[in-house]
Amino acid sequence: MIGRNDPCPCGSGKKYKRCCASKTGISNEQLVDEELRRIISGYFENGISLPAEFAEYDRYERQWRSGLGRFISGKEIGRVTGEYYLFIARRDLWRSRVLKELDGTVRSDTRRLLQHWNDPIVLLAKVKGFTEDTVTVEQILDKDTYILPLSPRNELKEGDIFFGIALYDDRKPSTNAYLINGLYRVSDQSGSMQRNIVELAESSGFTNSFDFYNEHMLDVYKTLLSRVRESDSEEVAVPDIETSLTEPQREVLEIAFAKLDDFQIEESMKNRLKNDFEMFCLKEEPIIRKPEVLAASLFKTAHEIGMLGDVQFTQTDAAKLFGVSVSAMMKNVDTLTSYVAEVVQK
């Protein structure tokens, strides 16, 4: 039994009465999701602390900007470089963070997962099958199988390749991976991309797939993204698979996109909006009691940055469309705009 003056088990450092005790109606699963997002977002923000680490990261980022600059935006290069550095190149930093969290006060379900999080998973996997809500993939190099959460809007084909970083998560019987941000998807119906990557791995001399990715992650990105460029796809920088969104956050996207689909918006732009909403959720950790409120905020953000073209919507019009108040809708618009405006301008 947690006392009201005890430290909150979510790890925020606040007393329980001033933190999660006030979150009535929120399930344990949602609270665990919040803890996990707090751990990951905190690591992204504070994982690098020493001057030598900052200098090392800067060298990686310059190298990755040089290698990927013709394929994806500067913002996206920063994201993938950060993921690689924090979870692969400096896995020791991540393991130290996990140990620190385990030594602190976290919920029992969070603690159980953290005990499996010492080794991040580099997913370079081919689609083997899918349902409306999940996709089964098989690793190209070590043949391990993972089942991932999937957005029902995506059009997948067996043979597509996914690439990104994940962590173990078996809380839902149908899945076993927690996606840190998202995954890239590349069509490979001929199998030529898979053969190229296998040849690269075999020629590298590494017998361990993690060691191969540690040394050649940038080369794999260049190989995959060059294929996307060759096919003239507009979705180069867009993860196609759901990240570690909670069910309420996914519901926000479904409600917002149901309205946005009524307008002539390029698919690549909608995907970018989705991607930046996921980053907003990861970093801002919004508490969602009524998904329609945040869905209205996302819709109004799309309107304010010009995604709806010449269509005019007052704040009142947009709020009525979702059945929420103007004040509630506008609460997150400025913050959401800061996440998506840079990409849309580019």
Backbone torsions as a table, in degrees:
resi	resn	phi	psi	omega
1	MET	NA	126.2	-179.4
2	ILE	-89.6	124.7	175.9
3	GLY	-75.5	153.7	-176.5
4	ARG	-64.2	-26.2	-179.4
5	ASN	-97.1	2.1	176.9
6	ASP	-75.1	157.5	173.9
7	PRO	-59.3	138.1	-179.2
8	CYS	-66.3	134.4	-179.1
9	PRO	-66.9	-8.5	178.3
10	CYS	-75.8	-10.9	177.5
11	GLY	86.6	11.3	-177.8
12	SER	-70.5	-19.4	-176.0
13	GLY	91.1	-7.9	178.7
14	LYS	-88.6	163.9	171.9
15	LYS	-69.1	150.4	-177.1
16	TYR	-56.7	-38.7	-176.8
17	LYS	-66.7	-24.4	-178.6
18	ARG	-101.3	10.8	-178.5
19	CYS	-131.9	-106.8	-170.8
20	CYS	-74.7	-14.3	177.8
21	ALA	-62.2	-26.9	-178.2
22	SER	-84.6	-6.7	-175.4
23	LYS	-90.1	66.6	-178.9
24	THR	-69.6	145.0	177.0
25	GLY	81.9	3.3	179.7
26	ILE	-98.7	129.9	-175.8
27	SER	-73.9	163.1	176.7
28	ASN	-61.5	-36.0	179.0
29	GLU	-61.5	-42.1	178.2
30	GLN	-64.7	-40.0	-180.0
31	LEU	-67.0	-37.6	175.6
32	VAL	-65.5	-41.2	176.2
33	ASP	-56.8	-43.0	178.8
34	GLU	-62.2	-42.8	178.6
35	GLU	-61.1	-45.8	-178.5
36	LEU	-64.3	-41.9	178.2
37	ARG	-65.6	-37.9	178.3
38	ARG	-62.1	-42.4	-179.6
39	ILE	-62.7	-46.9	-177.0
40	ILE	-70.6	-45.7	180.0
41	SER	-64.7	-36.5	177.0
42	GLY	-64.1	-35.2	178.4
43	TYR	-69.8	-41.0	176.2
44	PHE	-60.1	-38.7	-175.8
45	GLU	-80.4	-34.1	-171.8
46	ASN	-126.7	8.9	-177.6
47	GLY	-64.7	-30.6	176.9
48	ILE	-100.0	123.8	-174.9
49	SER	-133.0	-24.0	-175.5
50	LEU	-97.7	148.5	178.7
51	PRO	-54.0	-39.5	-179.9
52	ALA	-64.2	-35.4	179.0
53	GLU	-69.7	-41.7	177.4
54	PHE	-61.8	-42.9	179.4
55	ALA	-63.9	-41.1	179.0
56	GLU	-64.0	-44.6	179.3
57	TYR	-62.3	-41.8	179.5
58	ASP	-58.5	-38.0	178.3
59	ARG	-65.1	-42.7	177.3
60	TYR	-61.9	-45.4	-175.9
61	GLU	-64.3	-39.6	176.9
62	ARG	-62.3	-41.5	179.2
63	GLN	-64.2	-43.4	-178.2
64	TRP	-71.4	-35.4	176.7
65	ARG	-64.4	-37.8	177.6
66	SER	-66.9	-38.8	-176.6
67	GLY	-80.2	-29.7	-172.8
68	LEU	-113.9	-1.4	-172.9
69	GLY	-58.3	-29.5	-178.9
70	ARG	-84.7	-4.0	-176.5
71	PHE	-106.7	-43.4	-172.9
72	ILE	-135.3	167.5	-176.8
73	SER	-70.5	160.9	177.3
74	GLY	-59.7	-37.9	178.9
75	LYS	-63.4	-41.8	-179.1
76	GLU	-70.0	-36.0	176.6
77	ILE	-61.8	-42.7	177.3
78	GLY	-60.1	-38.2	-179.1
79	ARG	-65.9	-50.7	-175.5
80	VAL	-70.9	-32.3	176.5
81	THR	-65.8	-42.8	178.8
82	GLY	-61.7	-43.0	177.9
83	GLU	-60.4	-47.1	-178.6
84	TYR	-62.0	-47.6	-176.1
85	TYR	-64.8	-46.1	-172.2
86	LEU	-76.0	-28.3	-175.0
87	PHE	-111.1	-20.7	-177.5
88	ILE	-113.8	-65.1	-177.6
89	ALA	-59.5	-39.0	179.5
90	ARG	-118.0	54.5	177.4
91	ARG	-58.6	-26.0	178.6
92	ASP	-63.0	-35.9	177.1
93	LEU	-66.2	-41.7	179.5
94	TRP	-64.4	-42.9	179.5
95	ARG	-63.5	-36.3	176.4
96	SER	-64.8	-39.0	178.6
97	ARG	-65.7	-42.9	178.1
98	VAL	-60.1	-44.4	179.8
99	LEU	-62.1	-40.7	178.5
100	LYS	-62.2	-42.0	179.2
101	GLU	-66.4	-39.0	178.6
102	LEU	-66.1	-29.6	177.6
103	ASP	-78.2	-12.5	-178.7
104	GLY	-94.3	-160.8	-178.6
105	THR	-103.7	106.6	176.9
106	VAL	-134.7	160.7	179.3
107	ARG	-64.6	155.9	-176.5
108	SER	-61.7	-38.9	179.0
109	ASP	-66.6	-37.4	176.8
110	THR	-66.0	-43.3	-179.7
111	ARG	-60.8	-41.4	-179.6
112	ARG	-61.8	-41.7	178.9
113	LEU	-68.0	-42.7	-178.6
114	LEU	-58.1	-30.4	179.0
115	GLN	-65.9	-15.0	177.2
116	HIS	-104.2	2.1	-169.9
117	TRP	-97.1	6.9	179.3
118	ASN	-63.0	-30.5	-174.9
119	ASP	-117.2	96.8	175.6
120	PRO	-58.6	151.8	-177.6
121	ILE	-103.2	120.9	169.9
122	VAL	-86.8	112.8	179.5
123	LEU	-91.6	115.0	167.4
124	LEU	-131.1	90.4	-162.9
125	ALA	-137.9	153.7	-178.8
126	LYS	-105.7	139.2	-180.0
127	VAL	-67.2	127.0	178.2
128	LYS	-108.4	-21.2	179.5
129	GLY	176.9	165.1	-178.8
130	PHE	-159.1	157.2	172.4
131	THR	-116.6	-170.9	178.3
132	GLU	-64.9	-30.2	-172.5
133	ASP	-113.8	-13.0	-175.9
134	THR	-138.0	160.5	172.7
135	VAL	-133.4	133.6	177.2
136	THR	-97.3	127.8	-178.5
137	VAL	-126.9	151.4	177.7
138	GLU	-119.4	126.9	180.0
139	GLN	-58.0	135.1	-178.7
140	ILE	-68.3	-36.2	-174.5
141	LEU	-92.4	-48.6	-175.5
142	ASP	-106.7	-0.2	173.2
143	LYS	68.4	10.7	173.4
144	ASP	-65.8	152.9	-178.7
145	THR	-112.9	137.3	176.4
146	TYR	-131.5	149.3	176.4
147	ILE	-117.2	121.7	-170.7
148	LEU	-114.5	150.4	173.7
149	PRO	-69.3	142.2	-173.4
150	LEU	-132.7	137.6	173.0
151	SER	-73.3	132.3	-179.2
152	PRO	-66.9	-11.1	-179.7
153	ARG	-79.0	-16.4	-173.6
154	ASN	-78.2	142.9	176.8
155	GLU	-104.3	102.1	-176.4
156	LEU	-102.0	156.9	172.9
157	LYS	-132.5	144.6	173.4
158	GLU	-62.0	133.6	-176.2
159	GLY	105.4	-17.3	173.9
160	ASP	-60.4	148.1	178.5
161	ILE	-108.3	134.9	172.6
162	PHE	-111.8	146.0	-179.0
163	PHE	-143.8	132.1	178.5
164	GLY	168.2	-165.2	-176.5
165	ILE	-121.1	138.6	-178.7
166	ALA	-139.9	172.4	175.0
167	LEU	-130.9	158.7	-178.2
168	TYR	-69.3	138.6	177.7
169	ASP	-158.0	110.0	-178.3
170	ASP	-112.1	21.8	-176.6
171	ARG	-64.9	-30.8	176.4
172	LYS	-103.7	128.5	-176.2
173	PRO	-56.2	-26.3	-174.7
174	SER	-86.8	-9.1	-177.7
175	THR	-134.0	165.1	178.1
176	ASN	-146.2	26.4	180.0
177	ALA	-143.5	142.5	177.2
178	TYR	-110.9	115.0	-176.6
179	LEU	-85.1	124.9	-175.2
180	ILE	-66.9	-47.2	176.7
181	ASN	-133.5	-55.4	-178.8
182	GLY	175.8	176.8	-178.7
183	LEU	-126.7	145.7	171.5
184	TYR	-83.9	147.3	176.8
185	ARG	-122.3	135.1	178.2
186	VAL	-133.8	132.2	176.8
187	SER	-72.9	134.3	-179.7
188	ASP	-145.3	55.7	-176.2
189	GLN	-65.6	-29.3	-179.7
190	SER	-80.2	-19.2	-177.5
191	GLY	83.9	1.8	-177.0
192	SER	-67.2	-37.0	179.3
193	MET	-63.9	-44.7	178.1
194	GLN	-59.8	-43.6	179.9
195	ARG	-62.8	-40.0	179.4
196	ASN	-61.8	-41.9	-177.8
197	ILE	-70.9	-40.6	177.9
198	VAL	-62.0	-41.7	178.5
199	GLU	-63.5	-40.5	177.9
200	LEU	-62.6	-43.1	-179.8
201	ALA	-65.2	-42.4	-178.6
202	GLU	-66.9	-37.6	-179.0
203	SER	-75.1	-17.4	-177.7
204	SER	-72.2	-24.9	-179.8
205	GLY	87.6	-2.7	179.7
206	PHE	-84.4	132.6	176.5
207	THR	-91.2	-18.7	-180.0
208	ASN	-102.5	127.1	-175.8
209	SER	-63.3	-35.5	179.7
210	PHE	-64.0	-42.0	178.0
211	ASP	-62.6	-37.0	177.2
212	PHE	-62.3	-48.1	-179.3
213	TYR	-65.5	-36.3	178.5
214	ASN	-57.1	-37.9	-177.1
215	GLU	-89.9	-30.8	-168.5
216	HIS	-124.9	20.2	-179.0
217	MET	-58.0	-43.4	179.4
218	LEU	-61.9	-40.6	178.9
219	ASP	-62.8	-38.5	178.7
220	VAL	-66.3	-43.7	176.8
221	TYR	-57.2	-46.1	-178.3
222	LYS	-63.5	-38.9	179.5
223	THR	-63.9	-46.0	-178.1
224	LEU	-69.7	-46.7	-175.4
225	LEU	-71.4	-26.9	175.5
226	SER	-66.6	-34.7	176.0
227	ARG	-65.2	-40.5	178.4
228	VAL	-63.2	-42.0	179.1
229	ARG	-62.9	-41.0	-180.0
230	GLU	-61.6	-32.6	-179.1
231	SER	-87.2	4.4	178.6
232	ASP	57.4	32.4	177.7
233	SER	-72.4	146.3	176.8
234	GLU	-94.3	5.6	-173.7
235	GLU	-111.5	35.6	-175.7
236	VAL	-56.1	-47.1	-169.9
237	ALA	-100.0	17.7	-172.3
238	VAL	-109.8	116.5	172.4
239	PRO	-64.0	130.4	-176.4
240	ASP	-92.0	-12.3	-173.7
241	ILE	-111.2	149.6	-176.9
242	GLU	-61.1	140.1	172.0
243	THR	-82.9	-164.6	-177.7
244	SER	-79.6	50.6	177.3
245	LEU	-75.2	148.0	173.5
246	THR	-78.1	166.9	178.3
247	GLU	-59.0	-44.4	177.3
248	PRO	-60.9	-37.2	179.1
249	GLN	-67.1	-39.8	175.6
250	ARG	-63.6	-37.2	178.6
251	GLU	-64.7	-37.3	175.8
252	VAL	-56.9	-48.0	180.0
253	LEU	-61.0	-43.2	-178.5
254	GLU	-63.3	-42.0	-179.3
255	ILE	-67.6	-45.4	-178.3
256	ALA	-64.8	-44.7	-176.3
257	PHE	-72.9	-24.7	174.4
258	ALA	-61.2	-35.2	176.8
259	LYS	-80.0	-42.4	-178.1
260	LEU	-64.8	-27.8	-179.1
261	ASP	-65.9	-12.1	177.7
262	ASP	-78.2	-8.2	-176.8
263	PHE	-114.4	156.0	-178.1
264	GLN	-82.6	82.0	-179.0
265	ILE	-112.1	133.9	179.3
266	GLU	-59.3	140.6	-177.7
267	GLU	-60.8	-38.5	180.0
268	SER	-63.5	-35.4	179.8
269	MET	-71.0	-38.1	176.3
270	LYS	-63.8	-39.7	178.9
271	ASN	-64.9	-38.3	177.7
272	ARG	-66.6	-38.9	176.8
273	LEU	-60.8	-43.1	178.0
274	LYS	-61.7	-44.6	-179.0
275	ASN	-60.7	-44.0	-178.3
276	ASP	-74.2	-27.3	172.1
277	PHE	-63.9	-39.2	178.5
278	GLU	-63.9	-39.3	176.8
279	MET	-65.8	-38.1	175.8
280	PHE	-59.1	-45.2	-179.8
281	CYS	-65.3	-39.4	-178.7
282	LEU	-63.4	-43.8	-173.0
283	LYS	-89.6	-35.7	-175.5
284	GLU	-91.7	-21.3	178.3
285	GLU	50.3	58.2	-177.7
286	PRO	-66.8	139.5	172.2
287	ILE	-87.6	122.8	-173.2
288	ILE	-113.4	106.5	175.7
289	ARG	-96.5	-30.5	178.6
290	LYS	-134.5	102.3	-174.7
291	PRO	-56.3	-28.3	-178.5
292	GLU	-61.8	-28.5	-179.1
293	VAL	-66.2	-51.5	-179.2
294	LEU	-70.7	-31.1	175.3
295	ALA	-63.0	-40.7	176.8
296	ALA	-64.3	-39.2	178.2
297	SER	-62.4	-41.8	179.9
298	LEU	-66.9	-40.7	177.8
299	PHE	-62.4	-46.4	-179.5
300	LYS	-65.3	-34.6	176.2
301	THR	-61.9	-46.6	178.3
302	ALA	-58.6	-38.8	178.9
303	HIS	-67.3	-44.8	-174.3
304	GLU	-69.0	-27.4	179.3
305	ILE	-94.2	8.3	170.9
306	GLY	90.6	12.5	-177.6
307	MET	-71.8	-21.6	-178.4
308	LEU	-93.0	10.1	178.9
309	GLY	69.8	-133.9	-176.1
310	ASP	-88.2	2.4	-179.4
311	VAL	-63.7	131.9	-178.6
312	GLN	-101.7	129.0	176.1
313	PHE	-135.1	121.4	169.9
314	THR	-75.5	167.7	176.2
315	GLN	-59.1	-39.7	-179.8
316	THR	-64.9	-42.1	179.1
317	ASP	-59.5	-47.5	-177.7
318	ALA	-65.0	-41.8	-179.9
319	ALA	-63.4	-41.6	179.8
320	LYS	-64.5	-33.1	-179.4
321	LEU	-59.7	-29.5	-178.2
322	PHE	-109.5	-0.1	178.6
323	GLY	69.7	37.0	-179.4
324	VAL	-128.6	171.2	178.7
325	SER	-83.1	155.1	179.2
326	VAL	-62.5	-43.9	-177.4
327	SER	-62.2	-41.1	178.9
328	ALA	-66.8	-41.9	-179.4
329	MET	-62.4	-43.2	-173.5
330	MET	-77.4	-8.9	-175.4
331	LYS	-57.9	-36.8	-175.3
332	ASN	-109.3	1.5	-173.7
333	VAL	-63.4	-46.7	-178.3
334	ASP	-60.6	-42.8	-179.4
335	THR	-67.0	-44.4	178.2
336	LEU	-61.0	-40.0	-179.3
337	THR	-60.2	-37.7	-179.5
338	SER	-64.8	-25.2	-179.8
339	TYR	-82.5	-32.5	-172.4
340	VAL	-104.7	-20.0	-172.3
341	ALA	-62.9	-40.7	-176.9
342	GLU	-61.2	-43.6	-178.6
343	VAL	-67.3	-43.4	-177.4
344	VAL	-64.4	-40.2	179.2
345	GLN	-60.9	-37.2	179.3
346	LYS	-70.7	NA	NA
